[in-house]
Amino acid sequence: MHVYHYAAYERTHLLPLATRHGVGEEDVDDLLRAGVPVDLYPIVRKALVVGSHST
C-alpha cells in the first residue's frame, strides 16, 4: 500500500499529531518506516521540463 502526497508536510506532521492526541503512534511509526507515504514532489520536480527562449 502507498499513500501519495505532495510535499513533506504530511510525513513531517503525521507522527507528532498522533503523539499529541495519543492515538496510533505505533501504527503511524510502522507506516513511516515501511515507506507507505510517497512524496510526489521530488518525482514531479525531476520530471517537469520547462522550455524558454534564450537571448
PyMOL commands that place a pseudoatom at each C-alpha (Angstrom):
pseudoatom trace, name=CA, resn=MET, resi=1, chain=A, elem=C, hetatm=0, pos=[0.000, 0.000, 0.000]
pseudoatom trace, name=CA, resn=HIS, resi=2, chain=A, elem=C, hetatm=0, pos=[1.144, 3.542, -0.720]
pseudoatom trace, name=CA, resn=VAL, resi=3, chain=A, elem=C, hetatm=0, pos=[-0.305, 6.862, 0.307]
pseudoatom trace, name=CA, resn=TYR, resi=4, chain=A, elem=C, hetatm=0, pos=[0.665, 9.522, -2.200]
pseudoatom trace, name=CA, resn=HIS, resi=5, chain=A, elem=C, hetatm=0, pos=[1.041, 13.111, -1.077]
pseudoatom trace, name=CA, resn=TYR, resi=6, chain=A, elem=C, hetatm=0, pos=[2.660, 16.268, -2.361]
pseudoatom trace, name=CA, resn=ALA, resi=7, chain=A, elem=C, hetatm=0, pos=[5.475, 17.886, -0.340]
pseudoatom trace, name=CA, resn=ALA, resi=8, chain=A, elem=C, hetatm=0, pos=[6.768, 16.895, 3.076]
pseudoatom trace, name=CA, resn=TYR, resi=9, chain=A, elem=C, hetatm=0, pos=[4.030, 18.366, 5.277]
pseudoatom trace, name=CA, resn=GLU, resi=10, chain=A, elem=C, hetatm=0, pos=[2.090, 15.136, 5.777]
pseudoatom trace, name=CA, resn=ARG, resi=11, chain=A, elem=C, hetatm=0, pos=[5.111, 12.990, 6.574]
pseudoatom trace, name=CA, resn=THR, resi=12, chain=A, elem=C, hetatm=0, pos=[6.588, 15.631, 8.866]
pseudoatom trace, name=CA, resn=HIS, resi=13, chain=A, elem=C, hetatm=0, pos=[3.428, 16.183, 10.895]
pseudoatom trace, name=CA, resn=LEU, resi=14, chain=A, elem=C, hetatm=0, pos=[1.775, 12.769, 10.991]
pseudoatom trace, name=CA, resn=LEU, resi=15, chain=A, elem=C, hetatm=0, pos=[3.720, 11.293, 13.936]
pseudoatom trace, name=CA, resn=PRO, resi=16, chain=A, elem=C, hetatm=0, pos=[3.624, 14.470, 16.067]
pseudoatom trace, name=CA, resn=LEU, resi=17, chain=A, elem=C, hetatm=0, pos=[-0.158, 14.638, 15.549]
pseudoatom trace, name=CA, resn=ALA, resi=18, chain=A, elem=C, hetatm=0, pos=[-0.591, 11.014, 16.596]
pseudoatom trace, name=CA, resn=THR, resi=19, chain=A, elem=C, hetatm=0, pos=[1.624, 11.599, 19.633]
pseudoatom trace, name=CA, resn=ARG, resi=20, chain=A, elem=C, hetatm=0, pos=[-0.211, 14.781, 20.635]
pseudoatom trace, name=CA, resn=HIS, resi=21, chain=A, elem=C, hetatm=0, pos=[-3.590, 13.024, 20.535]
pseudoatom trace, name=CA, resn=GLY, resi=22, chain=A, elem=C, hetatm=0, pos=[-2.296, 9.761, 21.981]
pseudoatom trace, name=CA, resn=VAL, resi=23, chain=A, elem=C, hetatm=0, pos=[-3.739, 7.605, 19.208]
pseudoatom trace, name=CA, resn=GLY, resi=24, chain=A, elem=C, hetatm=0, pos=[-1.941, 5.275, 16.805]
pseudoatom trace, name=CA, resn=GLU, resi=25, chain=A, elem=C, hetatm=0, pos=[1.661, 6.308, 17.443]
pseudoatom trace, name=CA, resn=GLU, resi=26, chain=A, elem=C, hetatm=0, pos=[2.986, 2.811, 16.788]
pseudoatom trace, name=CA, resn=ASP, resi=27, chain=A, elem=C, hetatm=0, pos=[0.836, 2.366, 13.692]
pseudoatom trace, name=CA, resn=VAL, resi=28, chain=A, elem=C, hetatm=0, pos=[1.971, 5.684, 12.226]
pseudoatom trace, name=CA, resn=ASP, resi=29, chain=A, elem=C, hetatm=0, pos=[5.590, 4.868, 13.032]
pseudoatom trace, name=CA, resn=ASP, resi=30, chain=A, elem=C, hetatm=0, pos=[5.246, 1.487, 11.306]
pseudoatom trace, name=CA, resn=LEU, resi=31, chain=A, elem=C, hetatm=0, pos=[3.732, 3.116, 8.208]
pseudoatom trace, name=CA, resn=LEU, resi=32, chain=A, elem=C, hetatm=0, pos=[6.506, 5.708, 8.033]
pseudoatom trace, name=CA, resn=ARG, resi=33, chain=A, elem=C, hetatm=0, pos=[9.232, 3.075, 8.443]
pseudoatom trace, name=CA, resn=ALA, resi=34, chain=A, elem=C, hetatm=0, pos=[7.625, 0.890, 5.763]
pseudoatom trace, name=CA, resn=GLY, resi=35, chain=A, elem=C, hetatm=0, pos=[7.699, 3.735, 3.259]
pseudoatom trace, name=CA, resn=VAL, resi=36, chain=A, elem=C, hetatm=0, pos=[3.938, 3.861, 2.809]
pseudoatom trace, name=CA, resn=PRO, resi=37, chain=A, elem=C, hetatm=0, pos=[3.768, 7.653, 2.347]
pseudoatom trace, name=CA, resn=VAL, resi=38, chain=A, elem=C, hetatm=0, pos=[5.197, 8.530, -1.071]
pseudoatom trace, name=CA, resn=ASP, resi=39, chain=A, elem=C, hetatm=0, pos=[6.083, 12.169, -1.657]
pseudoatom trace, name=CA, resn=LEU, resi=40, chain=A, elem=C, hetatm=0, pos=[5.283, 13.094, -5.255]
pseudoatom trace, name=CA, resn=TYR, resi=41, chain=A, elem=C, hetatm=0, pos=[7.047, 16.479, -5.099]
pseudoatom trace, name=CA, resn=PRO, resi=42, chain=A, elem=C, hetatm=0, pos=[10.579, 15.232, -5.955]
pseudoatom trace, name=CA, resn=ILE, resi=43, chain=A, elem=C, hetatm=0, pos=[9.166, 12.971, -8.664]
pseudoatom trace, name=CA, resn=VAL, resi=44, chain=A, elem=C, hetatm=0, pos=[7.257, 15.813, -10.320]
pseudoatom trace, name=CA, resn=ARG, resi=45, chain=A, elem=C, hetatm=0, pos=[10.183, 18.188, -9.906]
pseudoatom trace, name=CA, resn=LYS, resi=46, chain=A, elem=C, hetatm=0, pos=[12.561, 15.832, -11.722]
pseudoatom trace, name=CA, resn=ALA, resi=47, chain=A, elem=C, hetatm=0, pos=[10.032, 15.073, -14.455]
pseudoatom trace, name=CA, resn=LEU, resi=48, chain=A, elem=C, hetatm=0, pos=[8.984, 18.615, -15.279]
pseudoatom trace, name=CA, resn=VAL, resi=49, chain=A, elem=C, hetatm=0, pos=[10.812, 20.340, -18.136]
pseudoatom trace, name=CA, resn=VAL, resi=50, chain=A, elem=C, hetatm=0, pos=[10.178, 23.998, -18.867]
pseudoatom trace, name=CA, resn=GLY, resi=51, chain=A, elem=C, hetatm=0, pos=[11.249, 25.431, -22.184]
pseudoatom trace, name=CA, resn=SER, resi=52, chain=A, elem=C, hetatm=0, pos=[12.187, 29.050, -22.630]
pseudoatom trace, name=CA, resn=HIS, resi=53, chain=A, elem=C, hetatm=0, pos=[13.754, 31.180, -25.331]
pseudoatom trace, name=CA, resn=SER, resi=54, chain=A, elem=C, hetatm=0, pos=[17.356, 32.175, -24.836]
pseudoatom trace, name=CA, resn=THR, resi=55, chain=A, elem=C, hetatm=0, pos=[18.545, 35.595, -25.906]
for i in range(1, 55): cmd.bond("trace and resi %d" % i, "trace and resi %d" % (i + 1))
show_as sticks, trace
zoom trace
